[in-house]
Amino acid sequence: MLLKHLYDFAHSRNILDDLAFAPKPIRWIIPLDRQGSLLGPGLIETEGERNRGKELLAPRTSLDKGVGGIAEFLADGLTSVFGLDTEPEKRLNEKQRQDRDNNNAKKCDHFWQQIQQALDETQLPALDALLSFHKQKKNPPAFLRYGQEADSPEPSEKPKWWVKTAAGPEKRLGPDQFTFQVEGELILLEDTAVRPYWQRAYASELSGQEAKARRGFCLVTGHANVSVASTHFPKIKGVPGTQSFGAAIVSFDKPAFSSYGFEQSLNAPVSTEAVSAYCHGLNALLSREEHSLSIGQTVLCFWARESETATNFVARMLKKPDPQAVADFIRTPWSGVDRSAARLDQFYSVTLSGNAGRVVIRHWMQTTVEEARENFAQWFRDLEIAQIGVPEQARKRKPKARAVDSSPLA
């Protein structure tokens, strides 16, 4: 059962040890003084990959952001921090516009409510400066501008949000994240008082969800009388064809998918603990190069139950099959490997694609590490170009690895 194996993977790799924080690219730092006024002419841009900003360990909410009106703590986007619409001129009917505006306002309110709650508990002066900034800022603040490029705009150019940087020039705003710095000290995310506070707040979120949840039997773990998740969260991110905020493997969002009066995921009950484990487990696989491979509009995830060495071998052979290493492997596929352990260890792979809000399972395979390794050896043998009627030295040339679409594991 796929979900059970993902659940086991998350626990075996200690992925659930600290879910309160996750790496997040933060592009913009808002520098403030103790009174909440902006220090300097604009925002500080961090350096990161493809204009996404520096990756920092940021607080992560356990609440389902898909329901709307939910913001992250201390680091989030344009709407949460400033209450501004990312696409203010987007064509919507009256009801859609009203719903969108209401959701934007709720997200912003939730962001600043969390800052107030943190200040109430920690009495951290820097958080007081953030609230002062929020109370005195204009909407939009002076360092944000919506419109065309200031210098030589194209007549057909669509208006966008622009950020004034501390260095002077404006830069176009993407789906960027903002956070704060007070009096030129550490970025507030890195303050030693913030981390223990958020760990307590995150635990409180989880206990609140547990208390509200309906109790029942979990189809993944087999445990009875446990809190059952009404929706499966967090969303799965990184699958081609899905939305940027993620998608679900298990969902019941229409009456036709329900039965016996059950709503949403109560139709196939899974405990909140098991949902958290399998979702975080799959997200970990998708985010790690040694566990995933993109192939066109699909992504292949793979792992061995016990051995990371076996997983790393598969990743190396799929992504960078060095010709000499392939030749050595074909000749002695079990060199340096405990074959008796490989007979017992299990190897899993799942191929995923997306359909908007849903993750589609294209292929699922479970085998032993031994069989997977043997299939690899046979796959590379099938790729060899036979040398017929050529001199002996030609037959001794190193084989060249060729990329193919078919899987060597099946």
ZINORHU-V390368 format. One line per field, one symbol per residue. phi: phi as a letter, one per 30 degrees, with the letter a starting at -180 (. if undefined). Layout:
phi->???
This chain:
phi->.eddddedddddchdcdbddbadbdcdbccdbcdcicdcjdacdcdcadhhcjddbdcebdcdddddjicbddibacedddcicddbdcddbdddddddddddeddddededdddddddedchdedddddddeddcddbddddcbcldedchddecdddbdbcdcddkddbddcdcccbbbchideeeecddddddddddddddedddddddddcaccddcidchcdcddbcbdddcjcejcdddjbcdcabcbeddcahidchdddbdbdddddedddddddddddcddbbbdbicbbccbacdccdddddddddddcbdeeddddddddbdcdicddddddcdcbbbbcbbbbhdbccddabbbaddeddddddedddddddcdccibdedddcdddcdbdbdddddd
